Amino acid sequence: MISSCVFPVAGYGTRFLPATKSVPKELLPVVNKPLLQYSVEEALSAGMAKMGFVTGRGKQAIEDYFDCNYELEHQLQGTSKEALLDETRDVIEAGQYSFIRQRQMKGLGHAILSAEPLVKEGAFGVILPDDLCHNPAGDGVMTQLAEVYRRYGKSVVAIEPVPMERVSRFGVIAGESIEDNLLQITDMVEKPSVEEAPSNLAIIGRYILTPDIFEILRRTQPGKGGEIQITDALLEQAKQGNVLALKFAGRRFDCGNVHGFVEATNYFYQNVYCAEETKKQVRSA
């Protein structure tokens, strides 16, 4: 039912300088795979094959990554290392990749609005690659959101409880429970103080948005930080009873900062990479 997913990747990644002076933050590896590839694989698993990237200056490497590298493939052809490219080849072949530039950094809402020509029509997903999610027990977060959209036909955001002292880093919601782990949003505030926060339920970087969000974003005035906030646009939808919030199954890592990135790397090495290597050894035995 949902075929498109948007990836806002125009940011400079200043928390990772000097590495991000020439390498996009989204291509930094978590173990042996770029952060962005995990997000694309999550979208593909949810049935979203049309990938729309909102990029900026200095992000050409992202476009190159989702293309063939003939020189590298020629050098590895017929060698024992050729199989190392198989996973990326599969991702490239499974999706359709489009790119558009966000000419000015005016916030997440503006980045999503910039993606309108890539989405065309219908509801679409949004993944912020900084939030790396893993659910070893079942479906990925986007698949979980897509299932909620299939049943209700409304915008859906992923949420998780955070300590109250951290609410100022997130969009925070209030809502009424309609079933286990699913709420209808009644209010939301972008990066509130502890006193302003309506709850400790924070929106993380996974959304499914209905197409009317574009018209709402066009008339949304700059909010917190002078930016066009997706939270403000979603609040307008929520006032009509059209936004749901899902407490997702799985674990989230904040890879927008060094501490969270290292935590994710350690986790994926121990729980994903090593497990896959063990399976390979068993199959070859």
HUVENVEN-V525663 format. One record per residue. N is the residue number from 1. OMEGA is omega in whole degrees, -180 to 180 (none if undefined). NEAR is the number of other ideal C-beta (glycine too) atoms within 10 Angstrom. Layout:
BEGIN
[[N/OMEGA/NEAR] [N/OMEGA/NEAR]]
END
This chain:
BEGIN
[[1/179/12] [2/-174/20] [3/-174/16] [4/175/22] [5/-178/29] [6/179/28] [7/175/26] [8/-174/27] [9/-176/26] [10/-174/23] [11/-176/22] [12/-180/16] [13/-173/20] [14/179/9] [15/-179/16] [16/174/18] [17/7/10] [18/-176/7] [19/-175/13] [20/174/18] [21/-179/11] [22/180/8] [23/177/16] [24/180/26] [25/-176/24] [26/179/26] [27/174/19] [28/-173/17] [29/165/12] [30/-166/22] [31/-176/15] [32/-176/10] [33/179/16] [34/179/21] [35/-176/24] [36/-179/23] [37/176/19] [38/-179/21] [39/179/26] [40/178/24] [41/177/17] [42/178/24] [43/179/26] [44/179/18] [45/179/15] [46/178/23] [47/-179/14] [48/-175/25] [49/-179/14] [50/-176/19] [51/178/25] [52/-177/26] [53/175/24] [54/-173/23] [55/177/23] [56/179/18] [57/178/10] [58/-177/15] [59/-179/23] [60/-178/11] [61/178/14] [62/178/21] [63/179/13] [64/-176/11] [65/-179/19] [66/177/18] [67/178/9] [68/173/12] [69/-172/13] [70/-179/8] [71/180/8] [72/-179/11] [73/178/12] [74/-179/9] [75/-177/12] [76/-176/15] [77/178/10] [78/179/8] [79/179/9] [80/-178/7] [81/-177/11] [82/-178/12] [83/180/10] [84/180/11] [85/-173/16] [86/-176/9] [87/179/14] [88/176/16] [89/-179/11] [90/180/12] [91/-180/18] [92/-177/15] [93/-176/7] [94/-175/14] [95/172/18] [96/-168/11] [97/179/19] [98/-174/16] [99/176/17] [100/-177/17] [101/167/13] [102/-171/22] [103/178/11] [104/-180/10] [105/-177/12] [106/176/17] [107/-177/25] [108/178/22] [109/178/25] [110/178/22] [111/180/27] [112/177/25] [113/179/22] [114/-177/22] [115/-176/22] [116/179/18] [117/-179/9] [118/-175/19] [119/178/23] [120/-176/12] [121/176/8] [122/177/11] [123/-177/22] [124/177/26] [125/172/29] [126/176/27] [127/171/28] [128/-173/21] [129/177/24] [130/178/23] [131/179/21] [132/-175/26] [133/180/24] [134/177/18] [135/-176/16] [136/-175/10] [137/-177/7] [138/-173/9] [139/173/17] [140/-175/24] [141/-179/26] [142/176/27] [143/178/17] [144/179/22] [145/-179/25] [146/179/22] [147/177/15] [148/178/22] [149/-179/20] [150/-176/12] [151/-172/11] [152/179/14] [153/-180/13] [154/173/20] [155/-178/25] [156/175/27] [157/175/30] [158/-180/25] [159/171/28] [160/176/18] [161/177/10] [162/175/18] [163/-177/9] [164/-178/12] [165/-180/9] [166/-175/13] [167/-178/22] [168/179/14] [169/-169/12] [170/159/22] [171/-174/24] [172/-174/26] [173/164/27] [174/-178/16] [175/179/20] [176/-178/8] [177/176/11] [178/170/11] [179/-178/11] [180/175/6] [181/179/13] [182/-179/17] [183/166/21] [184/-174/18] [185/177/27] [186/-180/15] [187/173/13] [188/-177/27] [189/179/20] [190/175/22] [191/-178/17] [192/167/17] [193/178/9] [194/-179/12] [195/-177/5] [196/-172/11] [197/179/20] [198/178/16] [199/172/19] [200/-179/18] [201/-173/23] [202/174/21] [203/175/21] [204/-169/20] [205/175/23] [206/-178/26] [207/159/25] [208/-173/26] [209/175/27] [210/-169/18] [211/177/14] [212/179/15] [213/-178/27] [214/179/16] [215/177/12] [216/-180/19] [217/-180/24] [218/-179/12] [219/179/8] [220/180/22] [221/177/7] [222/-179/14] [223/-178/18] [224/179/14] [225/-179/11] [226/-178/8] [227/174/17] [228/-173/21] [229/175/24] [230/179/29] [231/-180/23] [232/179/22] [233/178/27] [234/179/28] [235/178/22] [236/175/16] [237/-177/18] [238/180/24] [239/177/12] [240/180/9] [241/-171/11] [242/177/18] [243/177/27] [244/179/25] [245/-178/26] [246/169/22] [247/-169/15] [248/174/24] [249/180/15] [250/-177/16] [251/-180/15] [252/175/21] [253/178/23] [254/-179/17] [255/175/26] [256/176/20] [257/-173/12] [258/-178/11] [259/-180/11] [260/180/17] [261/179/21] [262/177/13] [263/179/15] [264/-180/23] [265/179/19] [266/-179/13] [267/-177/17] [268/176/21] [269/-176/13] [270/-169/11] [271/-178/12] [272/-175/16] [273/-177/16] [274/178/12] [275/180/11] [276/178/11] [277/178/10] [278/178/10] [279/179/10] [280/-179/10] [281/179/9] [282/-178/8] [283/-178/7] [284/-178/6] [285/none/5]]
END
